[in-house]
Amino acid sequence: MAKIEQLLPDRLRRRVSALHSSVVELRWSGPDTDVDPDALSVLAVACRDREEVRFDYRRRDGDRSQRLVEPHQLVTAERRWYLVGFDLRRNDWRTFRVDRLSATTLAGGRFAARQIPGGDAGAFLTSSIASIPRNVEAVVTVDAAYAQIEPVLSWVDHHVVETAPDSCVIGINGEEVDHLTLAIVRIALEVSVAAIEPNDVADAVARLTQRLPGRPAPLNL
């Protein structure tokens, strides 16, 4: 990254440097989302320079509102981008999915850094996502011991239903079918998945695995 930045024009180099220094990455499992690169650039500069930002935000329930935020840091969770910041109108820390932002602009006001709950943006985001109500649940029967697939599930909201020496049944919770589908496909790439409930999730997994360039572990649905 440092070598590439040296070859860029000064204005572009500053924008790339701001993005690079304002992002933290988490391993996560989630669906693809489209993010405006200009919005990312504005947010990265605002995080670096501690400048307030304004944007329109669409919540999970579809409600829209305008926010004035002290941006703390951008966090990537695989296919999703989040902004962690202090919402001045709600007087509290918030996480915002960047794909739900629009009309993102610098507001001009400067601020002193606040102490973020949990100590860092990654921990705060993890706690915030864990508190979101999960609307969909799938039950997966796997032809492997839980210890074998536990690393794959480390960032997935799940619980163990049954365990045996060479198999297990896992309950996985998510906001939407797409989220569950990708989580289960990741399991299927490691071990054989014997059954999935409910049927709509099983059908979504089957459709997705048929499109993969390499054949994952057998799905005996």
N, C-alpha and C positions, 0 to 999 in steps of 0.2 A: 504493500500500500504506500509506503514512504517513497519508494522509487517511482511509482506511477504519479504520485502527487507532484514530484519535482518536474515532471514533463508537462504539467498542465498550466494554462494561463493563470495569472494571479487570482482573478475573480473566481474562476471555477475551482482552483485549488483550495481556496478558503471554504467554499461550499462543501467540497468533498471531505475536507478535514473536519468540518463541523459535524457532518453526518457520522463520520468514523468515530469521533470522540464522544458522541452523544448517544450511542446505542449500546445496549447490553443484550445478550442473546440467551434465551432459555430453550431447552429441548422440549418440544411439545408435539401433540398430535391434533391437527385440526384441518378444516377444509381450506382450499385456496380462496384468497380474497384479493380484490383489485385495490391498489393503493395509488393515489395521485403522487407521482414523484416530486412535483412542485410543493405539495403540502409537506412531504417528508423533509425537503430542503428547508422550508420555513421553520418547521418545528425544531430541526437540528440546530439551526442558527440561534433560535430563541433559547434552547436549552444551554447552549454554549455561552451566550451573552447575557443570560438571565433577563430576558425581555418578555413581557406579557404577550399572550396571543389571544386573538378572538377567532371563534369558528362556530358554525352551526353544527349541532350534533343530533344524530338520530339514535334513540335508545332502542333496546331490544324489542320493546312493545310498539315501536313506530313513532312514539312521541318525539317532536322536534323542539329544540330550544337553542338559544344563543348563549355561548359560554365565554367567560373571561377567565383565563387560567395562567398561573405561574408554572410554566413547564419545567419539570425536573429532569426527566430522561425518557428516551425512546427505548422500548423493549421489544425484541423480536421473539416470538414463540413459534418457531418454524414458519408456517404459512400465514401468520398473522402479525400485524404491527400494533403496538399499544403505546399510548402516551400516558405517563404517570405525571401528575401535576396537582397543584393546589387550586381548587375551584374557588375564585374570590367571591362569587355571588352566593355560593353555598357554604362558604367558610369551612371547607373540609378537603381532604385529599381524595382524589378520584383517579380511576383508570378509564381511558377512552380508546376504543378501537379506532385506529386511524382510517380504516375503510369506511367508517360512518361519519367522518368529518367532511365538511364542505366549507367553501369560502374562508379558508384559513389565511389569516393575515397577522402581521406583527402589530401589536397595540401601542407600542411606544414606551410604555411604562417599564421602569427597571425595578428589580426586587432583590432583596438579600436572601440567600439560600436558607430554607427551612430544614428542620430535622424531620426526615421522612419516617413514618411508622414502620417498624420492622427493620430499620437500619439501612435498607437499600431498595432500589426500585424493583429488582427481581423478586425479593421476598414479599414486598407489598403486593405486586401483581399476583403472585401465587396465592396469597391469602384472599385477595379480592375475587379471583376466579373460583376458588374453593367455596366461597359463600354464595355464588350464583345458584338459584334453584334449577335443578335439572329436570327437563320436561320429558325426556325419553330414556328408557332403560332397555338394555339388551342382555340376554343370558347366553353365554357361549360355553360350549363343551369342548375341551381341548385335549388332544391325545398326547399330553406331556405333563410332567409334574409342575406345580405352580412355580417352584424355584427357577425353572428353565425359562419361563416367560415373564417373570417378575420385572426384569430390567426393561422390557418393552412397555410395561404398564406403569412405569414409575411416574409418568406425568398424566395418567388417565385416572379419572374418578371411578374407582372400582372397589368391589368387595368380593371375598372368596365365599362361594356358596357351598362347595364340596371339594374335598381333596382326596387323592389316592396316590400310591407310589408312581403310577404312570399316567395319570389323568387328573383333570380338575374341571370344575364348573365355576365360571367367573361372571359376576354381574357387573355391567359397565353402564355408567350414567353419562348423559350428554344433553346439550341444549337442543340438538337436532339430529336427524337421521344421518346427515353427511358426516358429522363428527364421529358418530358411532361406527359408521362404515369404514372410515379410514383407520380408526383404532383397531378394528377387527382384522382388516387387511394386513396391518403391520404384524399382528399375531400370526396370521396365516402364512406370511413370508418366512416365519421361523419354524413353525410346527403345524401339524395337521389339525384343522378345526373340524370337529365331528358334527356339530349342530349349532344353530343360531335361532334364537327367538327374540322378537316376534318375526313374522314372515316378511314384513316390508323391509326390515333391516337385512334379513337373509337374502332377499331378492336384490337389494342394492349392492351387497357385497359380491354376489355372483356376477352381476353386470360389470362391476368395476374390475374384478379379477380377470374376466374374459378379455379386457382391453390391455392388460399389462403385457409388455414385450416378452417377459420371462414368466414361465409358469410357476406360481407359488405352490406351497405345500398343498396337497389335495384337500378339497372342500367336499366333505361327504354330507351334503345338505339334503 
